[in-house]
Amino acid sequence: MSQLPKVELHLHLEGAAPPAFIRGLAKEKSIDLSGAFRPDGSYDTGDFWHFLKVYEAACTTLQSPEDFRRLTLAVLEESASSGVVYTEAFLSPDFCGGRDLTAWRDYLAAIEAAADQAERDFGITMRGIVTPIRHFGPEKARETALCAAETAGRFLTGFGLGGDEKVLSPKDFRWSFDCAREAGLRLTCHAGEWGGPQSVADAIRDLGVERIGHGVRAIEDLALVDRIAEEGTVLECCPGSNVALGLYPSFRAHPIERLRERGVKVTISTDDPPYFHTTMAREYDRLADAFGWDDEVFGAIARTSLDAAFCDAETKARIGKRLGDRP
């Protein structure tokens, strides 16, 4: 499936770092990451909370704008090799200068420069979505929101919320989302992964988001599923991530097909691909095996993803041509 053009809406930039890249940075900087990798060199992930610890340990190697420039190029080259032509990546000022606006501008400039280079070299277009880290708390989220509001524009187009879904509730971050909305940023939020269907309903009601990161546990409340379908809320589904972390035992057990059959706008993403031993091409292959999806289904999902993307109309039109849309 690597030849099919793909649109990805749910990708954590730091979480997409190839393990060899992080090990190389750790060696350059004499950072001890013992316990973060398995003997074969892959990330040592277990349940979601162990994954968060490894993720945050790996992020300690990313200490400068230059590190993020190199990271962005490595991630986008890998995505492009799976046929991704457009991606939206979550960026965290928490890991880019500690939410200091001056430092954040420098990091963001480095990321954007790398994205521009990747578009020239690999044919992939990237836009950024700023995400505070939920378990870092609402006050730090406010600082992150101010960083996002001050740098919103062509490249930085969205605002979301990541981290541990079982900590606090969406309404605790309302100020940050209001700030981002007033700055013209489009809104998404991680929910319905570990917090259950109520977390999806809460995020939609309390934060006014148009997309939900994951959102798959909405399937446990069919009235909510029907409301999501009716309102057109888009789910950024990451099946490989959900299976790897034990939320579902297999792709066949994943609810993405049931959600799609009930009219929900589903999309496909990798979340933190090297942690979960996946790529966009592998997601497509495993979904085809599980549900018999063909090129027509995947093409329709790619167009749904592009329609839901947070980029401007000109960029959508350009990417649409790559998906085979007529002018």
Buried (B, 14 or more C-beta within 10 A) or exposed (E): BBEBBBBBBBBBBBBBBBBEBBBBBBEEEEBEBEEBBEEEEEBBBEEBEEBBBBBBBBBBBBBBBEBBBBBBBBBBBBBBBBBBBBBBBBBBBBBBBEBBBEBBBBBBBBBBBBBBBBBEEBEBBBBBBBBBBBBBBBEBBBBBBBBBBBBBEEBBBBBBBBBBBBEBBBBBBBBBBBBBBEBEBBBBBBBBBBBBBBBBBBBBEBBBBBBBBBBBBBBBBEEBBBBBBEEEBBBBBBBBBBBBBEBBEEBEEBBBBBBBEBEBBBBBBBBBBBBBEBBBBBBBBBBBEBBEBEEEBBBEBBBBBBBBBBBEEEBBEBBBEBBEEEE
